[in-house]
Amino acid sequence: MQMRTVLLTGFVSAALSLLVLVVTVNGRLLGDNSGYKPVQPIDYSHRVHAGDNKMDCQFCHLGAEKGRHAAIPPVSTCLKCHEQIKNKPNTKEPSAEIAKLHRAVKDGKPVEWVRIHRLPSFVFFNHSRHVNSGVACQSCHGEVQAMDTVEQAKAHTMGECLACHREQNQKAIASGKRPAAPTDCSACHY
């Protein structure tokens, strides 16, 4: 009986240790890659495009209002403007970064952007539910329109999501509306 207790205690301890290891990576919760700011193949400034020029996020990130993902734009989206605009802002000097777009088209190759925001595979997130509910992109992605180089500005953890959903539900109740942001496990987990 005592040996059985020792084995059970050892198994539970090992299972809990494994759980802690799986849930944390380098001392961070899964989904918390705050500050991750990879070098991109083209030095693209969201500050210039979304900030200074006030371009809507969905002009480039198609599909956010219709489906699960907000697409990374193909070069053809960039060329809607940069077929004509080829110089650095407010100069007549050609932009080396815009030239990279034209080179990609000439070579028939896509731009290999480095993904920044990634959720664990066991999490289901649908951009369209959020976009169509009026949730601003900045709520999850931070003030992207002020970033020269995009980084993961906010933690994408279960705690952050639940806190936001609960806050939205409290606002709905306070204004006499039915809460619509789910807080049950099956809303986001398979």
ABEGO torsion letter per residue (X at the ends): XAAAAAAAAAAAAAAAAAAAAAABBGGBBBGBABGBBBBBABBBBAAAAAAAAGBBAAAABBGAAABABBBBBBAAAAAAAAAABABBBGBABBBAAAAAAAAAAAAGBBBBBBBABBBBAABBBBAAAAAAAGBBAAAAAEBAAABABBBBABBBBAAAAAAAAAAAAAAAAAAGBBBABBABAAAABX
